[in-house]
Amino acid sequence: MTNKTTISSICCIIAYLLSPFTFGEDTHSLVERLGYAKDATLLIINADDFGMCHSGNMGTFKAFESGGISSATIMVPCPWFLEGAQWLEKNPQYDVGLHTVLTSEWRSYKWGPVIGAGTVPSLCTNMGYFPAGVVELYLQGKPEDVEKELRAQIARALNAKIDLTHLDSHMGAAQLNPFYLSIYAKLGHEFQLPCRMPSRESLEKQYGAGAMLDQFAELGVICPDELLQGSAPNVAEVESFWKKRISELQAGYVTEVFIHCADDSPEMKAITGSQAIRFAETEFFSDPKTVQWIKDQGIIVISYRSLRNLQRGVSAE
């Protein structure tokens, strides 16, 4: 069975499990609830994989300081998490959420559970690392171990004095398994943090499981209206790829795009073949010309903090 078939099957189960539940729709759109005109175009630019390695951190620092990104999500189990946390303690103005981690995909650069392999053995390979992909994880990972580990990751981030603004999921691992998804939504509710999710339309089109969003609405957990995934096929097309996608954003929606930051160093090159794209994306979004171009399109860049404020019922900070 292919990965795509496995995930599709899982999502069909989600749709079946959640289909009896329907929830009334708010009369105002998310854009309006955030205090903007109903036809405003709002954009969150998030940097994933913060804390994964030193190269990724350096790229993320640059993107934040240039105004190229509005949020990032940090990977607590990774070796360079502490560097990111220490930088944030000195720069608390930047908005950072938790990139929940249950997989470790690179061949020669690995990480495992912060709670310890012996405590959550179903989440580990025989070497104590997370499995490389979501299919392997779903075949062996017990939901009770997932919840223990994700709670430990949140606790470590909070103990590092990170003022978390949202939750998302590395490789979508917590989002496409019906049992993990309920944990993900529950944690968003308990810690009053918005959660990244694809739009209902995207979920229905890809997996026939748009109903998976209903439990977030029931719990009062806010998700952006749309999530744009993917990256340019090569370095030469980074600018045209992103300008096309951003210029086509739908008015009246809060859309999230995410990139992966890096500097041009041997470290990232040794970890992944995607280093060149990561560096090119960092340079493109960090360029003042790009920042201005986005403004010129009439797009309003916001961060997840705005969504968190709305979910918590507090005024804008």
C-alpha positions in Angstrom: 0.0 0.0 0.0 1.4 3.4 -0.9 1.8 6.3 1.5 -0.8 8.3 -0.3 -3.3 5.4 -0.2 -2.6 4.8 3.5 -3.2 8.4 4.4 -6.3 8.6 2.2 -7.7 5.6 4.0 -7.0 7.1 7.4 -8.7 10.3 6.4 -11.7 8.5 5.2 -11.9 7.0 8.7 -11.7 10.5 10.1 -14.6 11.6 7.9 -16.7 8.6 9.0 -15.9 9.2 12.7 -16.8 12.8 12.6 -19.7 12.8 10.2 -22.5 12.7 12.8 -21.3 16.1 14.2 -22.3 19.4 12.7 -21.7 22.8 14.2 -23.2 26.2 13.5 -21.2 28.6 11.5 -20.2 32.0 12.9 -22.0 34.8 11.1 -18.7 36.6 10.7 -15.6 35.4 8.8 -12.3 34.9 10.6 -11.0 38.1 8.8 -13.9 40.1 10.2 -13.5 38.6 13.7 -9.9 39.8 13.6 -11.1 43.3 13.0 -10.5 43.7 9.3 -12.8 44.5 6.4 -14.5 41.4 5.1 -12.6 41.6 1.8 -9.2 42.0 3.3 -6.5 39.6 2.3 -4.5 38.4 5.4 -1.3 36.4 5.2 0.8 34.5 7.8 4.3 33.7 6.6 5.6 30.9 8.9 9.1 29.4 9.0 9.0 25.7 9.9 11.9 23.7 11.3 13.2 26.4 13.6 15.7 24.7 16.0 16.4 21.8 13.7 20.0 22.8 13.2 22.3 25.9 13.4 22.0 26.7 9.7 18.2 26.7 10.0 18.4 28.9 13.0 20.6 31.4 11.3 18.2 31.6 8.3 15.2 32.0 10.7 16.9 34.8 12.6 17.6 36.7 9.4 14.1 36.2 8.1 12.6 37.5 11.3 14.9 40.5 11.6 14.2 41.5 7.9 10.4 41.2 8.3 10.4 38.4 5.8 8.4 36.1 8.1 5.7 36.8 10.7 5.9 33.6 12.6 8.0 30.5 13.1 7.6 27.1 14.7 10.3 25.5 16.8 11.3 21.8 17.0 11.8 21.0 20.7 13.5 17.5 20.3 16.2 18.8 17.9 19.8 19.4 18.8 19.7 23.2 18.1 16.4 23.9 20.0 18.3 25.6 22.8 20.0 28.1 20.6 16.6 29.2 19.2 15.2 29.4 22.7 18.0 31.5 24.0 17.7 33.9 21.0 14.0 34.2 21.6 14.6 35.1 25.3 16.6 38.1 24.0 14.1 38.8 21.2 10.6 38.2 22.7 8.9 40.4 20.0 9.0 37.6 17.5 6.1 35.1 17.4 6.9 31.4 17.7 4.8 28.4 18.0 5.5 24.7 18.5 6.4 22.5 15.5 5.2 19.2 17.2 7.6 16.4 16.2 6.9 12.7 15.9 9.2 11.8 12.9 12.9 12.2 12.1 13.3 12.0 8.3 17.0 12.7 7.5 19.2 9.7 7.0 22.2 10.8 9.0 20.8 13.4 11.3 18.3 12.1 13.9 16.3 13.0 17.0 14.0 11.2 19.4 11.4 11.8 22.1 12.2 14.5 24.7 10.4 12.3 27.3 12.8 9.4 26.6 12.6 6.4 24.3 11.9 4.1 27.2 8.8 6.1 28.2 7.2 6.1 24.8 8.7 3.0 23.0 6.0 2.8 20.3 7.2 6.2 18.9 10.8 4.9 18.4 13.0 2.8 16.1 15.3 0.2 17.7 17.9 3.0 18.0 15.6 5.3 20.0 14.9 7.8 17.2 11.5 8.8 15.9 10.6 6.8 12.7 11.5 8.4 9.4 8.0 8.8 8.0 4.3 9.1 8.9 3.3 5.7 7.6 5.8 4.0 9.8 4.7 6.2 12.7 1.0 5.4 12.2 1.7 1.6 12.1 3.4 1.6 15.5 2.7 4.8 17.4 0.2 4.4 20.3 -2.0 7.5 20.9 -1.2 7.5 24.6 2.5 7.7 23.8 1.8 10.5 21.3 0.0 12.5 23.9 2.7 12.0 26.5 5.4 13.2 24.1 3.5 16.2 22.7 2.7 17.3 26.3 6.4 17.0 27.1 7.4 19.0 24.1 5.0 21.8 25.1 6.3 21.7 28.6 9.9 22.0 27.5 9.1 25.0 25.2 7.2 26.7 28.1 10.0 26.0 30.5 12.4 27.6 28.1 10.2 30.8 28.4 8.9 30.6 24.9 5.6 32.4 24.7 4.0 29.9 22.3 1.6 31.4 19.7 0.3 28.3 17.9 0.7 24.6 17.2 1.5 22.8 13.9 2.9 19.5 13.0 6.2 18.4 11.4 5.4 16.4 8.3 1.7 16.7 9.2 2.2 13.7 11.5 -0.3 14.8 14.2 -2.9 16.0 11.6 -3.7 13.0 9.4 -4.3 10.2 11.9 -7.8 10.3 13.5 -6.5 9.4 17.0 -3.5 11.8 16.9 -5.7 14.6 15.5 -8.0 14.5 18.5 -5.0 14.9 20.7 -3.7 17.8 18.6 -7.1 19.6 18.8 -7.4 18.9 22.5 -4.0 20.4 23.2 -4.9 23.5 21.1 -7.9 23.9 23.3 -6.2 23.2 26.6 -3.3 25.6 26.0 -5.5 28.0 24.1 -3.3 27.9 21.0 -4.5 28.1 17.3 -3.6 25.1 15.2 -2.4 24.8 11.6 -4.8 22.8 9.4 -5.5 22.7 5.7 -8.8 24.2 4.6 -12.0 22.2 4.6 -12.0 22.3 0.8 -8.5 21.0 0.6 -9.1 18.2 3.0 -12.3 17.2 1.2 -10.6 17.3 -2.2 -7.5 15.3 -1.1 -8.8 12.9 1.4 -12.6 13.2 1.5 -12.4 14.2 5.1 -13.4 17.9 5.5 -15.3 16.9 8.6 -12.0 16.6 10.5 -12.1 20.4 11.1 -15.4 20.2 13.0 -13.8 19.2 16.3 -11.6 22.3 16.2 -14.7 24.4 15.9 -16.4 22.5 18.7 -13.4 23.1 21.0 -13.1 26.8 20.0 -9.7 26.2 18.4 -8.9 28.7 15.6 -7.3 27.6 12.3 -6.4 29.8 9.4 -8.9 29.6 6.5 -6.3 28.3 4.0 -2.9 26.6 4.0 -0.7 26.8 1.0 1.8 23.9 0.9 4.7 23.2 -1.4 7.8 25.0 -2.7 9.4 25.9 -6.0 10.7 23.0 -8.1 14.2 24.6 -8.3 16.1 27.6 -7.2 15.6 29.5 -10.4 11.9 29.5 -10.0 11.7 30.5 -6.3 10.7 34.1 -7.0 8.2 33.4 -9.8 6.7 30.5 -7.8 6.0 32.5 -4.7 4.9 35.7 -6.4 2.3 33.7 -8.4 1.0 32.0 -5.3 0.9 35.2 -3.2 -0.7 37.3 -6.0 -3.5 34.7 -6.2 -4.4 34.8 -2.5 -8.1 34.8 -1.9 -9.6 38.0 -0.5 -11.6 37.6 2.8 -9.3 34.7 3.9 -6.5 34.3 6.4 -4.0 32.2 4.5 -0.8 30.7 5.9 2.3 29.9 3.8 5.3 28.2 5.3 8.9 28.1 4.2 12.1 26.5 5.5 14.9 28.8 6.4 18.6 28.2 6.1 21.9 30.0 5.5 24.4 28.9 2.8 26.5 26.6 5.0 28.0 23.1 4.8 25.9 21.9 7.7 22.5 22.2 6.0 24.0 20.8 2.8 25.1 17.7 4.7 21.7 17.2 6.2 19.4 17.6 3.2 19.4 18.0 -0.6 16.8 20.8 -0.1 19.4 23.2 1.2 19.6 25.3 -1.9 15.8 25.8 -2.0 15.7 26.6 1.7 18.5 29.2 1.3 16.8 30.7 -1.8 13.5 31.0 0.0 15.1 32.7 3.0 16.9 35.2 0.7 13.7 35.9 -1.3 11.4 36.5 1.7 14.1 38.5 3.5 14.7 40.8 0.6 13.2 44.3 1.4 11.9 44.4 -2.2 9.8 41.3 -1.5 8.5 42.7 1.7 7.4 45.9 -0.1 6.0 43.9 -3.1 3.7 42.0 -0.7 2.5 45.3 0.7 1.9 46.7 -2.8 -0.4 43.8 -3.5 -2.7 45.1 -0.7 -1.9 42.1 1.4 -1.8 42.5 5.2 0.8 40.3 6.9 -0.2 39.1 10.3 1.1 36.5 12.8 -0.4 33.7 14.7 -0.4 36.0 17.7 -3.5 37.7 16.3 -5.3 34.4 16.1 -4.2 33.4 19.6 -5.5 36.7 21.0 -8.9 36.1 19.3 -9.0 32.5 20.6 -8.2 33.7 24.1 -10.6 36.6 23.9 -8.0 39.2 24.6 -7.3 42.5 22.9 -4.5 42.8 20.3 -1.1 43.1 21.8 
